[in-house]
Amino acid sequence: MNRPVDSSDHADLKTWPLGKLTFDWQELNQDFGSNPRNYREVTDIAKMNGEEELDLRLCMIERPFLVSSSDKF
């Protein structure tokens, strides 16, 4: 399906160009609910990696076209 693309669609690429995916998508496909973390542990991890950034755009569907039969109108 082709769709018109305007300049606003990719304006962020000037500031944040797409990089290389440095991990496998399977690493994001985890059952996080079955592995609860202590909020202090998560806070410590966030503090240790405060300057790190992770660009998830390479793993995302830019414009998904899906409607579930249970979606509200």
Secondary structure, DSSP 8 states (H G I E B T S, - for coil): ------GGGGTHHHHS------S-GGGG---GGGS---HHHHHHHHHHTTT-----GGGS-SS-----TT---
